[in-house]
Amino acid sequence: MITLTAGEIALLIGGELHCDRDLLVSKAPVFDSRLATPGSFFLALEGENSDGHEFAAQAYRSGSVFSLTSRVIDGPCIVVDDVIAALSIVAGFVRTRLENLTVIAITGSQGKTSTKDLLRHMLEAVGPTIAPMGSFNNDLGLPITLLECDERTRFCILEMGARHKGDIARLCNIAKPNIGVVLCVGTAHLGEFGSQEAIAETKGEMIASLDEKSIAILGTYDEFTPAMSKLHAGPILTFGEKSNVDVRAADVEIREGRPHFDLVTKAGRDAVGMRLVGAHQVSNALAAAAVGTALALPLELIASSLSTAEISSKWRMELCELEDLLIINDSYNANPASMAAALRSLAFFAQERGGQSWAFLGKMHELGESGALASADIGTLASEIGIDHAVIVNAPEYGSGVGPMQYHHVGTIAQAAEFVTHIAPGDVVLVKASRAEGFEVLADEIQKRWSSKEGSDQ
């Protein structure tokens, strides 16, 4: 973060100063008092289960200069009506001061975090880069990420999520992106928006916010995203697997569950062999490649970066290799598109290894009235592509299906974990559900039980 005084911050946000105005802030704020470091300031947020004001003293002891609060506390603080709104004002100000910073904003119904991870790996080879470690993509996470930047930072990568119309427009007003990327418009959060058209309108807020010098990058995997070109008067790059796009993948193959393809741009053609799992990673890689193209990076650098990038965000197609068992932990979140992609990857791995495929599936949230039908379609897809076993946890909407796949409906994660006794050496397991289902616990339990089972068999 650029260095500011407490007095400057209070003046910016119209806050009531209850500390020395000359106190220097040089690090980004934190909302977890355990993460406070010398030079940072603490955000005293009030939630349903905790009140950040109660932890301000702990943050101060850890080095926080002052706390941004909504009431006076016993300690140095700046009092405001709305801590989150004040944070956004500070982030917006810092953004205007960093004239040499290139901000890349990414939105889309799925793939934001994987694309961000790929892009960070690429840009870190070029210059100092800031990006959130997880899906830090809302009114709290985005300003904090932006405030991690200082005069030395060359690139800042931001994810932008939305649950309501206007969310992305508000985030763009803070971040002022130089490059705006829309990956796709899918059905995630359909229950909140009501239709794909409404989702597209909200994602399009990013493109509409760009000035004429900024670059819009649009995927071509649905009908809505390419149409956003009408919202921007400046440069536009498209990506996909069609011949008429600016950045495309040719000769796509899946080897050991990982995509291999030729990256084709106006600069030429180069081979990419990804370490990330799943055919769906092709579109994420192309989005990152399009950003690299927009920044005029060498094609060889782009292709090599895509080939060497590893997963850095937790529970997203993580491969856990145990003794005679592969677990694919994709428990971070789920929607119909990502569920289908994960199941196809499971099928690929099982075919290559010669074992049976086990899909441990939980609910897909936020799909609204379409949820039951979308879930039933996923159940049908699993059977059609040859998944051997589907262990469904408290989600009857997946159905019982027809065909050779065996359905096992259970009510709890603990009951699902008991199926480890039926898994054989050489099998492949996928664990996937929406974040609220807590399936990372199931992935850990399967791993523990399998290790214990293998140990007892020896």
Summary of the structure (lengths in Angstrom):
residues: 458
radius of gyration: 23.5
end to end distance: 55.0
largest distance: 71.8
contacts: 1666
relative contact order: 0.08
helix: 40%
strand: 21%
